[in-house]
Amino acid sequence: MKILITNDDGYQSAGLKVLAAALGRAHEVIVLAPESDRSGTSHSMSLNEPIRIRKVSDGVYACSGTPADCAIVAGLGALPWKPEVVISGVNRGANLGTDIIYSGTVAAARQASLMGKPSIAVSLVAEGDPYHYEPVCEFVVKNLDSLLSMWHPDTLLNINAPNSASGWSGIEVTYPARRVYHDRLETFDAPDGTKYCFFSDGWVESVPAEGSDCAAIKAGKLSVSLVFLHPVEHQNDRIDTSIFR
């Protein structure tokens, strides 16, 4: 199978290297990832400037653009071959619940699915060293066929794994939970009149409802979510159009 590996942490990230090596044992793998950290870039694309691709080594390419750019240019033939599957990760940190709105890692998988390619985003729920990437990478390798059987057009798979060297207490198919972001802002007024704003010391509150990815992680389980790509509001029929002037 021809697999593209990408991410939002950059082509030099440890999680990407471990995943590429693991999948490379049984598949044809090529890496195209941002040349530097693009965390939190969501689904942004380089629309007003060219995208530069630089060969780093055999099968490894660095991209000047975003994770979504990587999925686009690979899918359109900028690399030696077009991928059959796109796997994004392993992200250094969680992509749970509404994190998937902001995540560049998930955006690369989303873009691939929008282009008709089966895609999986993989993240490690960790906040600092040591990062145990190997167990989740081995899970992906051993279960790749099963994971791809879950995928269908208009979806992506989002995997989150506990940061444990010995694995986890189980595997659960989940849905994305609600996450509430309590952001804090520090500002600095420079002598030239410019105001500088810095995000600092914020925290995230998860709503770990039963069956959600956050609940699975809290229970020490690996979470696999099948995520629908398209924004849909199912309650439009409840809105009375007479409210409009």
MORA-V274614 format. One line per field, one symbol per residue. ss: DSSP state (A for helix, B for strand, O for the rest). phi: phi as a letter, one per 30 degrees, with the letter a starting at -180 (. if undefined). A space follows every 10 residues. Layout:
BEGIN
ss->???
phi->???
END
This chain:
BEGIN
ss->OBBBBBOOOO OOOAAAAAAA AAAOOOOBBB BBBBOOOOOO OOOOOOOOOO OOBBBBBOOB BBBOOOAAAA AAAAAOOOOO OOOOBBBBBB BBBOOOOOAA AAOAAAAAAA AAAAOOOBBB BBBBBOOOOO OOOAAAAAAA AAAAAAAAAA OOOOBBBBBB BBOOOOOOOO BBBBBOOBBB BBOOBBBBBO OOOOBBBBBO OOBBBBBOOO OBAAAAAAOO OBBBBBBBOO OOOOOAAAOO AAAOO
phi->.cbccbacdj dcdddddddd dddddbbdcb cbbedbdbdi dhcdbdccad cccbdcaeib bccdccedee dddddcjdce bddcbbbckd ddkdbchded dcdddddddd ddddcicebb cbbcdbcadd ccdeeddddd ddcedddddd dbeibbcbcb bddbdcjbdl bbdbbddccc ccdbbcbbcd edjdccbbda hdbccccdde iddddddedi cdcbcccddc dbcdceddcd ddddc
END
